[in-house]
């Protein structure tokens, strides 16, 4: 354990991860309050929002994942001392990410009904899902620049402003949720439409704060100028897309699997989809903490690779894994000690509260292999091999689709089988991914291939 843990790496990981972590925790707290408000409307409203947000966040996460290529390239350039190359990549990213955001806005504004129909959303709630999507869609108009700034801050190891981003948007979202969902402070009671609009307005406010910081800060050596952004060609962006495409494909494949699970849950019952939305909404609090550590792992792994310190990547990943599993343990203990109190925040249905405690236990266990996949996967990407994670995720998606179909359509099993299937998927992929990272490290540090004695 002494060799595994390294104070220097833990400090570097936490410097990047903690501000992102706090921002994400604040945002997740806001989202939980959002779900609490929606849950007070009805379980059907919760199901409608769950059906809407799952595919919309899927497309948003694809944009974030495509930016992974830029994070790898810029962090490697930064580690090699080539700041000019880093600025060139970032300039192209800033310019063309906004184009991608415009296309996503148009899609969810005009094609949401088609998407939800293909998902098999029940007729009784599809109207609410469509309303939520149309009011939520403006987020995509400014998310392109937000994603690009996040990449710049992460690689520059200047993520502290993200705390203020999380605080401002979350506080605004909670206030606007209360006003727009239920009709307070002179606003009409808009229900799920109010929840979506409140989120869009709050997200814009947070991005404005981060944008002003990025524009005025004198510490961001990699920040491109306006003229560099406007004159940038699409070539560097295509380069980031090529490198980020496997990460985006991985994210998309994971979300396709999750969307298919929603479809299967809809076949079980509307209530099953609502329970799934509650349980995995609770799990997201711990997941975003681990994701912040994974972002730091990717950034530092790329930096170590760029500076030629291959063994450093392995050390970064091991220290990140220890931190992530510690968080997973704390999360599991909270789920075991306070299941009724947690679930009681989201629904008044006593039958749901009584039965869903078991689901909390299962997702608490699920976080251990999931955390391993995120941290070890970040290390594999930092080495410059993101395509591997796409391969294992495609396997996982196929596994989930086939098994859930058999469980629900053939064996007619209930929601518990879906939760157990998720744990099995994450565990199998973690075993595969951890061995892959070990083999990469072994190959790259071998004297005959790396020239290291």
Order of alpha helices (4+ residues) and beta strands (2+ residues): alpha-alpha-alpha-alpha-alpha-alpha-alpha-alpha-alpha-alpha-alpha-alpha-alpha-alpha-alpha-alpha-alpha
